[in-house]
Amino acid sequence: MTVTADQISRTLAGVNTGLFIGGQWRSTQQTIAVEDPSTGETIAQVADASPADGLLALDAACDAAADWAATDPRVRGEILRKAFELLTARAEEFALLMTLEMGKPLAEARGEVAYGAEFFRWFSEEAVRISGSYSVAPSGGTRLLTMKQAVGPCYAITPWNFPLAMGTRKIGPALAAGCTIVVKPAALTPLTMLALGQVLAEAGVPDGVVNIITTSSSGAVSEPIISDPRLRKLTFTGSTGVGRSLIEQSAQRVLKVSMELGGNAPFLVFADADLDRAVDGAMLAKMRNIGEACTAANRFIVHESVADEFGRRMAERMAALKVGRGIDDGVQVGPLIESKAIDKVSELVADATDRGGRILTGGDTTGERGYFYQPTVISGVSPDSDIFAEEIFGPVAPITTFVDDDEAISLANATEYGLVSYFFTENLSKALTVAERLESGMVGVNQGIVSNPAAPFGGVKASGIGREGGREGIEEYLETKYVGIAL
């Protein structure tokens, strides 16, 4: 279906572009230009919060904290359920908004709406399952009671690449647990989160429980919030470098933190793999979100006996993808987020080829405007190449080979990151042993997507702290209190 100029205009006009603080929309003197990465044109101006605005948002969250924590779990759950229903009903509107500000094709944007909304449904059901325990002390004279209570006011910093889902994955469990929250979306893609604020208000979230601030000065606005003694939790999704800095800041106040940081996902193809399934999985793992995902396959490690055939099939599939503006019919690959992203991908590809890699397809920018890069496959890449050490965040698949399983595992684990790993094999015994040996918080076996609201999402090593989603997700927003009762 072709998107009309009128649809675009109505969608953009429907978003309140102020700061959402204490249930009210506030304008600011300064604004931030939001750009369509497929054209380079400004599509909106949103409020640009100051440090004082950030503290006003925290004030609102703190003022609402006690009442929200005391709200019946069933009521909290029903509000989240209503938000899920409203978001689902407005899926097309949200998908178009995401495509306009981030660039992903509409089909993928629709998928993110479904995925993101599911966190509200999942945690609406978890709200009523928060439990504690009761037991008799071994000595017999005391009863041991444990209870779970809301952590308190939270600060959530979300990235640009999944403007909806990275927010719902934090807001859902926070609200279910009884926490209030201040959300700061990325300045590159703030519109989707602002639209979500309108949905949450309509769903019945009380004033001050969710507050949204947009700013071009993330560090200046975040610092006083993080250092404020009233804040109890910091949650961040983004680069490991920024995450390290935030952890250091939060250590001064011993804040509870959860961090979903960078990735460098290996994608292993063993000699016995079903190549049809492996290539299908590779396309999903590599090209989801134009490759701009922390879970994207970053290093393809393929057994030497099947590497040529795997590379040929992968190149054929990548070359067939239609690149263009995400709102256009049939487009499968949209633009990268900004010009700096194009520069980084180009530098990584150049380094890989300088070290002996051979381009099988792609390898260059495309289009007269916007930030487009061709889907690219490079074979014979040296493991010492920069492209194997850094997140690509683009549609590039570098392939290297291995001889035996130990070498494959060694190559896969040769990184400071440990978010997700993928591998393909038809041997059940190998599947179990390889999954155990891979140093990552998540493993995809014969599949190219692992993200699921019902499963714990998160990494090890420099890829983060804590988990989001699953039963584990709500625990990040709860504290355990022990009460000893003498008889």
Order of alpha helices (4+ residues) and beta strands (2+ residues): alpha-beta-beta-beta-beta-alpha-alpha-alpha-alpha-beta-beta-beta-alpha-beta-alpha-beta-alpha-beta-alpha-beta-beta-alpha-beta-alpha-alpha-beta-beta-beta-beta-beta-alpha-beta-beta-alpha-beta-beta-beta-alpha-beta
